[in-house]
Amino acid sequence: MSASLAAVELSYQARRRSRRSATLAYGAMLLACIAISAWVSEVFPETLARGLPQVGVYFGKLVPPFTWEHLFAGPKQAGSIAYWFYRLDSWGWMLFETTQIAALATLLGAVAAFCACFAASANLAPNRATYVICRRVLELFRTVPDIVYALILVYALGVGPPAGIFAIALHTTGALGKLFAEVVENADMRPWDGVRAAGGTWLHGVRFAILPQVMPNFLSYLLLRFEVNVRGSTVIGFVGAGGIGQELYLVIAKNYYDEIGAIIVLIILTVAMIDIVSERLRTWAIGRIA
């Protein structure tokens, strides 16, 4: 018995040393990759030490000098919060426009992704050619950044929200199409086999066997993508695609630091509110669907 225990202990120690050696080897490889990436990207410690303090200086300029006695005064009093947000009415409308760009783009992209995801799923694609073509098309849509689409569409459609809507919708189609397809591929196929065995068509199987399983995850990804697209619609405004991003680009170009800070605060508050609302909506809807 003691000899058997000793053999087991020796075997355990050998496996432990092997795992430890593998961990050290992988860790060394990871550190080497990080070092190479930093060298290629010119991210040097002295550069960071010299540049990071400037980030704090810049952000310090974005907050105006408040005075306690005037903090809650009217919009004409310097040093008050109202004075900082003196263009709240116009900025609020631009933020609303930004959220509507994101909402319509998300809806268009989600519809296109929904239509393509089943044919792009390995377990539901009618044939191999359809699967490969749908996958490659979705990859094309999500590989090109939405700001590149926006640059092209601004040239084609002109400055304004339509270019931003279609730019984000194209990228959303590729991103959600991949996520939707992977959810479908993880679905339980036994209900599908039952529908098909009972004489149901391919569409019947999708409708009655697959959709009830995947809809909660589809909704979760849809709401998450909407939050991402709100931020994305801000960025593509830099190239003239409408929304608050276009105004943010102008004030950055003119170094209006107070206005830059005010707009950034409004964007953060808007995204936070959308996150809270979408979380509650997602919880409610999934409870209703499940």
C-alpha positions in Angstrom: 0.0 0.0 0.0 2.8 2.4 0.9 4.6 1.7 -2.4 1.3 2.4 -4.3 0.9 5.7 -2.4 4.4 6.7 -3.1 4.0 5.9 -6.8 0.8 8.1 -6.9 2.6 10.9 -5.1 5.5 10.8 -7.6 3.1 10.8 -10.5 1.2 13.8 -9.1 4.4 15.7 -8.4 5.6 15.0 -12.0 2.3 16.3 -13.5 2.5 19.3 -11.2 6.1 20.1 -12.4 5.0 19.7 -16.0 2.0 22.1 -15.5 4.3 24.6 -13.7 6.8 24.4 -16.5 4.1 24.9 -19.2 2.7 27.9 -17.3 6.1 29.5 -17.0 6.8 28.8 -20.7 3.4 30.3 -21.8 4.0 33.3 -19.5 7.4 34.0 -21.0 5.8 33.8 -24.5 3.1 36.2 -23.4 5.6 38.7 -22.0 7.7 38.4 -25.2 4.6 39.1 -27.3 3.7 42.1 -25.2 7.3 43.5 -25.4 7.3 43.0 -29.2 3.9 44.7 -29.5 5.1 47.6 -27.3 8.2 48.0 -29.4 6.4 48.0 -32.7 3.7 50.4 -31.4 6.5 52.6 -29.9 4.9 52.4 -26.5 8.0 53.1 -24.4 8.1 53.8 -20.6 9.7 57.2 -21.0 7.1 58.2 -23.6 4.3 57.2 -21.2 6.0 59.0 -18.3 6.3 62.1 -20.3 2.8 62.1 -21.9 0.5 60.8 -19.2 0.7 63.9 -17.0 -0.4 65.9 -20.0 -3.6 63.9 -20.1 -4.5 65.2 -16.6 -3.6 68.7 -17.7 -6.0 68.5 -20.7 -8.9 67.0 -18.6 -8.3 69.8 -16.1 -9.0 72.3 -18.8 -12.4 70.7 -19.5 -13.8 71.7 -16.1 -14.5 75.5 -15.7 -13.5 77.3 -12.5 -16.6 77.0 -10.3 -17.3 79.4 -7.4 -19.3 78.1 -4.5 -21.4 81.3 -4.1 -22.4 81.2 -7.8 -22.5 77.4 -8.2 -26.3 77.2 -8.6 -26.8 80.7 -10.2 -28.4 81.3 -13.6 -26.9 80.6 -17.0 -25.5 84.2 -17.3 -23.4 84.0 -14.1 -19.9 82.8 -14.7 -18.8 80.0 -12.3 -22.2 78.3 -12.2 -23.3 74.9 -13.5 -25.9 76.5 -15.6 -23.3 78.8 -17.2 -21.3 75.7 -18.1 -24.3 74.1 -19.8 -25.5 77.4 -21.4 -26.3 75.6 -24.7 -28.1 72.7 -23.1 -31.2 73.1 -25.3 -29.2 72.7 -28.6 -26.9 70.0 -27.2 -29.9 68.1 -25.8 -31.5 68.0 -29.3 -28.2 66.9 -30.8 -28.0 64.1 -28.2 -31.5 63.1 -29.0 -30.6 63.0 -32.7 -27.6 60.8 -31.9 -29.7 58.3 -30.0 -32.2 58.2 -32.9 -29.4 57.6 -35.4 -28.2 54.7 -33.2 -31.8 53.3 -32.7 -32.7 53.3 -36.4 -29.3 51.9 -37.4 -29.5 49.2 -34.7 -33.0 48.2 -35.9 -32.0 48.1 -39.6 -28.8 46.1 -38.8 -30.7 43.7 -36.4 -33.3 42.9 -39.1 -30.6 42.2 -41.7 -28.6 40.1 -39.2 -31.8 38.2 -38.2 -32.5 37.3 -41.8 -28.9 36.2 -42.4 -28.0 34.4 -39.2 -29.9 31.2 -39.8 -28.3 30.6 -43.2 -25.0 31.5 -41.6 -25.4 28.8 -38.9 -23.6 25.5 -39.5 -26.5 23.5 -38.1 -29.2 25.2 -40.2 -27.6 26.3 -43.4 -29.3 24.6 -46.4 -25.9 23.7 -47.9 -22.2 24.4 -47.4 -22.1 27.1 -50.1 -24.8 29.1 -48.5 -23.1 28.9 -45.1 -19.8 30.0 -46.5 -21.2 32.9 -48.5 -23.3 34.2 -45.6 -20.4 34.0 -43.2 -18.0 35.8 -45.6 -20.6 38.6 -46.2 -21.1 39.1 -42.5 -17.3 39.2 -42.0 -17.1 41.9 -44.7 -19.7 44.1 -43.1 -18.1 44.0 -39.6 -14.4 44.1 -40.8 -14.7 47.6 -42.2 -15.0 50.1 -39.3 -18.3 52.1 -39.2 -16.3 55.4 -39.5 -15.0 54.2 -42.9 -18.5 53.5 -44.0 -19.5 56.9 -42.8 -16.7 58.6 -44.8 -17.8 56.8 -48.0 -21.5 57.5 -47.3 -20.9 61.2 -46.5 -19.3 61.5 -49.9 -22.2 59.7 -51.5 -25.2 61.0 -49.5 -23.8 64.3 -48.2 -23.3 65.6 -44.6 -26.1 64.6 -42.2 -27.7 61.7 -40.3 -28.5 59.4 -43.2 -24.9 58.7 -43.8 -24.4 57.8 -40.1 -27.5 55.6 -40.0 -26.5 53.4 -42.9 -22.8 53.3 -41.8 -23.7 52.0 -38.3 -26.4 49.7 -39.8 -23.8 48.0 -42.1 -21.4 47.4 -39.3 -24.2 46.2 -37.0 -25.4 43.7 -39.5 -22.0 42.0 -39.5 -21.5 42.2 -35.7 -25.0 41.0 -34.8 -25.1 38.4 -37.6 -22.1 36.6 -36.2 -23.4 36.7 -32.6 -26.9 35.6 -33.7 -25.5 32.7 -35.8 -23.4 31.5 -32.9 -26.4 31.5 -30.6 -28.3 29.5 -33.2 -25.5 27.0 -33.5 -25.7 26.4 -29.7 -29.4 25.7 -29.8 -30.8 22.3 -28.9 -31.6 20.5 -32.1 -34.0 17.9 -30.7 -37.0 20.2 -31.2 -35.8 20.9 -34.7 -35.7 17.2 -35.4 -39.2 16.8 -34.0 -40.7 19.5 -36.2 -38.9 18.2 -39.3 -40.0 14.6 -38.6 -43.6 15.8 -38.3 -43.4 17.2 -41.8 -42.6 20.8 -41.0 -40.6 22.8 -43.5 -37.3 24.6 -42.8 -39.1 27.8 -42.0 -41.4 25.9 -39.6 -38.4 24.5 -37.8 -36.9 27.9 -37.4 -40.1 29.4 -36.2 -41.2 26.8 -33.8 -38.0 24.9 -32.7 -35.2 27.5 -32.8 -36.7 30.9 -32.2 -38.2 30.2 -28.8 -34.7 29.1 -27.6 -32.6 31.9 -29.1 -34.9 35.0 -28.7 -33.8 35.9 -25.2 -30.1 35.9 -26.3 -31.0 37.8 -29.5 -32.7 40.5 -27.4 -29.7 40.8 -25.0 -27.3 41.2 -27.9 -29.6 43.7 -29.6 -29.8 46.0 -26.5 -26.1 45.7 -25.9 -25.5 46.7 -29.6 -27.7 49.7 -29.2 -25.6 50.9 -26.3 -22.4 50.4 -28.4 -24.0 52.2 -31.4 -24.9 55.3 -29.3 -21.2 55.7 -28.6 -20.4 54.8 -32.2 -22.8 57.4 -33.6 -21.0 60.0 -31.5 -17.7 59.1 -33.1 -18.9 59.1 -36.7 -20.3 62.6 -36.2 -16.6 63.6 -36.5 -16.8 63.0 -40.2 -20.0 64.9 -40.7 -22.5 62.1 -40.1 -24.7 64.2 -37.8 -25.5 64.1 -34.1 -23.6 65.4 -31.1 -20.3 64.1 -32.5 -20.3 66.7 -35.2 -20.6 69.5 -32.6 -18.0 67.8 -30.4 -15.5 67.8 -33.3 -16.1 71.5 -33.9 -15.5 72.6 -30.3 -12.4 70.3 -30.1 -11.0 71.9 -33.3 -11.6 75.4 -31.8 -10.2 74.4 -28.3 -13.4 75.5 -26.6 -12.5 73.5 -23.5 -15.5 74.3 -21.4 -17.9 73.2 -24.1 -15.9 70.0 -24.7 -16.2 69.1 -21.1 -19.9 69.9 -21.0 -20.6 67.8 -24.1 -18.6 64.8 -22.7 -20.5 65.0 -19.4 -23.8 64.9 -21.3 -22.7 62.0 -23.4 -21.6 60.0 -20.3 -25.0 60.7 -18.6 -26.9 59.7 -21.7 -25.1 56.4 -22.1 -25.5 55.7 -18.4 -29.3 56.3 -18.6 -29.5 54.1 -21.7 -27.6 51.4 -19.9 -29.9 51.5 -16.9 -33.1 51.5 -19.0 -31.9 48.8 -21.4 -30.9 46.6 -18.4 -34.4 46.9 -16.9 -36.0 46.3 -20.3 -33.8 43.3 -21.0 -34.7 41.7 -17.6 -38.4 42.3 -18.2 -38.5 41.1 -21.8 -36.4 38.0 -21.1 -38.8 37.1 -18.3 -41.7 37.5 -20.6 -40.1 35.4 -23.4 -38.7 32.6 -21.3 
